[in-house]
Amino acid sequence: MSPKYLNVKRFIGVLAGIGIIIVAVIILRRHTENVTLAMVIRGLQDTPNDKILIALLSTLVGFAAMAVNEIIAVKALPNKNLPWRVPFIAGAAGNSLANTLGFPAFTISAWRYRVYSAVGLNVLDISRITAVAFMGVVLGFLGITALSLILDLHIMGGLLLVFIITGFLVWINGQPKRVGLKSWAIMLPRARLGILQLFVGIIDMSAAIFTAYILLPLDIAPAFAHFALFYIVSALFGIASHAPGGIGVFEAGMMTALAANGRADVLAALLLYRVIYNLIPFCFACITVAAHTLRRS
């Protein structure tokens, strides 16, 4: 691709992201124009402690699944044997940083380079880990979307995704598949690891969705499969906006999908979700980054 084409593509992406953010701000403003700070604080105070505890445990499960996906990606490297704690830290902390700071591909790649270069891996090895880990994320995303569609009685859409996932797993089950150019080719894992990544990815996505779901007021919470589809679409718009953590865009999508106009308690639940699923893991990730930096020094 020519540099001119890449610059145009990047400009269009930035322009689309800005457009999504502007629309999200307008939507969020309409949904919250009658909501006061006192109402939101009261909504936070009224959230049962057991719901908060369950959300914290669900978040822990989700980030553990991210770390396991990273371990699988490292296992797919030929002739490499790293202690499990290295990819565990790289996966858990890296995803936390990426989820909160935005620009996930750049953020998590920079963190992976910092962690893996310290144990002797080169740029090609780190690129392979990134590609295989991303494959696990995509498989998990497609898997939870397929399950949600089927459970929400959108059978054909769900079965189509199941067919795509199955076809991919069958394709990587034969001879080792190489994707890329010559020395920069990436070896995809065999179907055994792919299936494991699928299940781990589904656990990861389910935990993220359930963390938000459990915090919702009971009178507005739909069936979990229905809510999962709302969450997935809102999260995709958040990613496309390039806003840090999709903040504002995700909330606007969820408030719209739930028809929560003027509902301070729903806004409080979404803010609490941000604290539990983004802010708390991000603080732990920052501590990890600081400790890793000091150790290297």
C-alpha positions as CSV (number, residue, x, y, z in Angstrom):
1,M,0.0,0.0,0.0
2,S,1.2,3.5,-0.8
3,P,1.8,6.0,2.0
4,K,-0.8,8.3,0.4
5,Y,-3.4,5.6,0.6
6,L,-2.5,4.8,4.2
7,N,-2.7,8.5,5.1
8,V,-6.2,8.8,3.5
9,K,-7.4,5.7,5.3
10,R,-6.1,7.0,8.6
11,F,-7.7,10.4,8.0
12,I,-11.1,8.7,7.3
13,G,-10.8,6.6,10.4
14,V,-10.1,9.6,12.6
15,L,-12.9,11.5,11.0
16,A,-15.3,8.6,11.5
17,G,-14.2,8.4,15.2
18,I,-14.8,12.1,15.8
19,G,-18.3,11.8,14.1
20,I,-19.2,8.9,16.4
21,I,-18.1,10.8,19.5
22,I,-20.2,13.9,18.5
23,V,-23.3,11.8,17.9
24,A,-22.7,10.0,21.2
25,V,-22.4,13.3,23.1
26,I,-25.7,14.5,21.6
27,I,-27.5,11.2,22.4
28,L,-26.1,11.1,25.9
29,R,-27.1,14.7,26.5
30,R,-30.7,14.0,25.5
31,H,-30.9,10.9,27.8
32,T,-29.5,12.8,30.8
33,E,-30.8,16.3,30.5
34,N,-33.1,15.8,33.4
35,V,-30.6,13.9,35.5
36,T,-28.7,15.7,38.3
37,L,-25.5,14.8,40.0
38,A,-27.4,14.2,43.3
39,M,-29.6,11.7,41.5
40,V,-26.6,9.8,40.2
41,I,-25.0,9.7,43.6
42,R,-28.2,8.4,45.1
43,G,-28.2,5.7,42.4
44,L,-24.7,4.7,43.4
45,Q,-25.5,4.6,47.1
46,D,-28.6,2.4,46.4
47,T,-26.6,-0.2,44.6
48,P,-26.6,-3.4,46.8
49,N,-23.2,-4.4,48.1
50,D,-23.7,-8.0,46.9
51,K,-24.1,-6.8,43.4
52,I,-20.8,-4.8,43.7
53,L,-19.0,-7.9,45.1
54,I,-20.4,-10.1,42.2
55,A,-19.2,-7.5,39.7
56,L,-15.7,-7.5,41.2
57,L,-15.5,-11.3,41.1
58,S,-16.8,-11.3,37.5
59,T,-14.1,-8.7,36.5
60,L,-11.4,-10.9,38.1
61,V,-12.6,-13.9,36.1
62,G,-12.5,-11.8,32.9
63,F,-9.0,-10.5,33.4
64,A,-7.8,-14.0,34.3
65,A,-9.3,-15.2,31.0
66,M,-7.4,-12.5,29.2
67,A,-4.2,-13.7,30.9
68,V,-4.8,-17.3,30.0
69,N,-5.4,-16.3,26.3
70,E,-2.0,-14.6,26.4
71,I,-0.4,-17.8,27.9
72,I,-1.9,-19.8,25.0
73,A,-0.5,-17.3,22.5
74,V,3.0,-17.7,24.0
75,K,2.6,-21.5,23.9
76,A,1.9,-21.3,20.2
77,L,5.4,-19.9,19.6
78,P,7.8,-22.5,18.3
79,N,10.7,-23.5,20.6
80,K,9.9,-20.9,23.2
81,N,9.4,-21.8,26.9
82,L,8.6,-18.8,29.2
83,P,7.5,-19.0,32.8
84,W,3.7,-18.7,32.9
85,R,3.8,-15.5,35.0
86,V,5.4,-13.5,32.2
87,P,2.5,-13.8,29.7
88,F,0.0,-13.7,32.6
89,I,1.3,-10.3,33.6
90,A,1.6,-9.2,29.9
91,G,-2.0,-10.2,29.2
92,A,-3.8,-9.0,32.3
93,A,-2.0,-5.7,32.7
94,G,-1.8,-5.1,28.9
95,N,-5.5,-5.5,28.4
96,S,-6.3,-3.3,31.3
97,L,-4.2,-0.5,29.9
98,A,-5.6,-1.0,26.4
99,N,-9.2,-1.1,27.7
100,T,-8.8,2.2,29.6
101,L,-6.4,4.3,27.5
102,G,-7.9,3.6,24.1
103,F,-6.0,2.8,20.9
104,P,-5.8,-0.8,22.1
105,A,-3.6,-2.2,19.3
106,F,-0.8,0.4,20.0
107,T,-1.2,0.4,23.8
108,I,-1.0,-3.4,24.3
109,S,1.7,-3.8,21.7
110,A,3.9,-1.3,23.5
111,W,3.4,-3.1,26.8
112,R,4.1,-6.5,25.2
113,Y,7.3,-5.2,23.8
114,R,8.4,-3.9,27.2
115,V,7.6,-7.2,28.9
116,Y,8.8,-9.7,26.4
117,S,11.9,-8.0,25.2
118,A,13.1,-8.1,28.8
119,V,13.1,-11.9,28.6
120,G,14.8,-12.1,25.3
121,L,12.0,-12.3,22.7
122,N,12.5,-10.3,19.5
123,V,10.1,-8.1,17.5
124,L,8.9,-11.0,15.3
125,D,8.2,-13.2,18.3
126,I,6.2,-10.4,20.0
127,S,4.3,-9.8,16.7
128,R,3.4,-13.5,16.6
129,I,2.1,-13.4,20.2
130,T,0.1,-10.3,19.4
131,A,-1.5,-11.9,16.3
132,V,-2.4,-15.2,18.1
133,A,-3.8,-13.4,21.1
134,F,-5.9,-11.2,18.8
135,M,-7.2,-14.4,17.2
136,G,-8.3,-15.5,20.6
137,V,-10.1,-12.2,21.2
138,V,-11.9,-12.4,17.8
139,L,-12.9,-16.1,18.4
140,G,-14.3,-15.2,21.8
141,F,-16.2,-12.2,20.4
142,L,-17.7,-14.3,17.6
143,G,-18.5,-17.1,20.0
144,I,-20.4,-15.0,22.5
145,T,-22.2,-13.1,19.7
146,A,-23.3,-16.4,18.1
147,L,-24.5,-17.8,21.5
148,S,-26.4,-14.5,22.2
149,L,-28.1,-14.5,18.8
150,I,-29.2,-18.1,19.1
151,L,-30.5,-17.6,22.7
152,D,-32.2,-14.4,21.6
153,L,-33.9,-16.5,18.8
154,H,-32.0,-14.9,15.9
155,I,-31.2,-18.5,14.9
156,M,-29.9,-17.9,11.4
157,G,-27.4,-15.2,12.3
158,G,-26.1,-17.3,15.2
159,L,-25.7,-20.4,13.1
160,L,-23.9,-18.4,10.4
161,L,-21.3,-17.3,13.0
162,V,-21.0,-20.9,14.2
163,F,-20.4,-22.0,10.7
164,I,-17.6,-19.4,10.3
165,I,-16.0,-20.3,13.5
166,T,-16.1,-24.0,12.7
167,G,-14.8,-23.5,9.2
168,F,-11.8,-21.5,10.6
169,L,-11.0,-24.2,13.2
170,V,-11.2,-26.9,10.6
171,W,-8.9,-24.9,8.4
172,I,-6.1,-24.5,11.0
173,N,-6.4,-28.2,12.0
174,G,-4.5,-29.5,9.0
175,Q,-0.9,-28.6,8.2
176,P,0.6,-25.7,10.1
177,K,-0.8,-22.5,8.6
178,R,1.5,-19.5,8.0
179,V,0.0,-16.1,7.5
180,G,2.3,-13.2,6.3
181,L,5.4,-12.7,4.2
182,K,8.5,-14.9,4.3
183,S,10.4,-14.3,7.5
184,W,7.6,-12.2,9.0
185,A,5.0,-15.0,8.5
186,I,3.0,-15.9,11.6
187,M,2.4,-19.5,12.4
188,L,-1.3,-20.0,13.5
189,P,-1.9,-22.4,16.4
190,R,-3.4,-25.8,15.8
191,A,-7.2,-26.4,16.2
192,R,-6.7,-27.7,19.8
193,L,-5.3,-24.4,20.9
194,G,-7.8,-22.5,18.8
195,I,-10.7,-24.3,20.5
196,L,-9.2,-23.5,23.9
197,Q,-8.9,-19.9,22.8
198,L,-12.6,-19.9,21.7
199,F,-13.8,-21.1,25.2
200,V,-11.4,-18.7,27.0
201,G,-12.5,-15.8,24.8
202,I,-16.2,-16.6,25.5
203,I,-15.5,-16.6,29.3
204,D,-13.7,-13.3,28.9
205,M,-16.5,-11.6,27.0
206,S,-19.2,-13.2,29.2
207,A,-17.5,-11.9,32.3
208,A,-17.3,-8.3,30.9
209,I,-20.9,-8.4,29.9
210,F,-22.1,-9.9,33.2
211,T,-20.2,-7.3,35.2
212,A,-22.3,-4.5,33.5
213,Y,-25.5,-6.7,33.6
214,I,-25.5,-7.5,37.3
215,L,-25.2,-3.7,38.2
216,L,-28.4,-2.8,36.3
217,P,-31.6,-2.0,38.2
218,L,-33.9,-5.1,38.0
219,D,-36.8,-3.3,36.4
220,I,-34.9,-2.4,33.3
221,A,-32.6,-5.4,32.9
222,P,-33.6,-7.5,29.8
223,A,-32.7,-11.2,29.3
224,F,-28.9,-11.7,29.4
225,A,-28.6,-12.7,25.8
226,H,-30.6,-9.6,24.7
227,F,-28.4,-7.4,26.9
228,A,-25.2,-9.1,25.5
229,L,-26.2,-7.9,22.0
230,F,-26.7,-4.4,23.3
231,Y,-23.3,-4.5,25.0
232,I,-21.5,-5.9,21.9
233,V,-22.8,-3.2,19.6
234,S,-22.1,-0.4,22.0
235,A,-18.6,-1.7,22.6
236,L,-17.9,-1.9,18.9
237,F,-19.0,1.8,18.5
238,G,-16.8,2.6,21.4
239,I,-13.8,0.9,19.8
240,A,-14.5,2.6,16.5
241,S,-14.6,6.0,18.1
242,H,-11.0,5.6,19.5
243,A,-12.1,7.4,22.6
244,P,-10.2,6.2,25.7
245,G,-12.1,3.0,26.7
246,G,-14.9,4.1,24.4
247,I,-16.1,6.4,27.2
248,G,-19.3,8.3,26.5
249,V,-19.9,6.3,23.3
250,F,-20.5,3.0,25.1
251,E,-22.8,4.8,27.7
252,A,-24.8,6.5,25.0
253,G,-25.3,3.2,23.2
254,M,-26.4,1.4,26.3
255,M,-28.7,4.2,27.4
256,T,-30.3,4.1,24.0
257,A,-30.6,0.4,23.8
258,L,-32.1,0.1,27.2
259,A,-34.5,3.0,26.6
260,A,-33.2,4.6,29.8
261,N,-34.1,8.2,29.1
262,G,-33.8,10.2,32.4
263,R,-32.8,7.1,34.4
264,A,-30.2,8.3,36.8
265,D,-30.0,4.8,38.3
266,V,-29.0,3.3,35.0
267,L,-26.4,6.0,34.4
268,A,-25.1,5.3,38.0
269,A,-24.8,1.5,37.1
270,L,-22.8,2.3,34.0
271,L,-20.5,4.6,35.9
272,L,-20.0,2.0,38.5
273,Y,-19.2,-0.5,35.8
274,R,-16.5,1.8,34.6
275,V,-15.0,2.0,38.0
276,I,-15.1,-1.7,38.6
277,Y,-14.1,-3.0,35.1
278,N,-11.8,-0.2,33.9
279,L,-10.5,2.0,36.7
280,I,-9.7,-0.6,39.4
281,P,-7.8,-2.9,37.0
282,F,-6.1,0.1,35.4
283,C,-4.8,1.1,38.9
284,F,-3.4,-2.4,39.4
285,A,-1.9,-2.3,35.9
286,C,-0.2,1.0,36.6
287,I,1.3,-0.5,39.8
288,T,2.5,-3.5,37.7
289,V,4.1,-1.2,35.1
290,A,5.9,0.8,37.9
291,A,7.1,-2.4,39.5
292,H,8.3,-3.8,36.2
293,T,10.1,-0.6,35.4
294,L,11.8,-0.5,38.8
295,R,12.8,-4.1,38.5
296,R,14.4,-3.5,35.1
297,S,16.2,-0.5,36.4
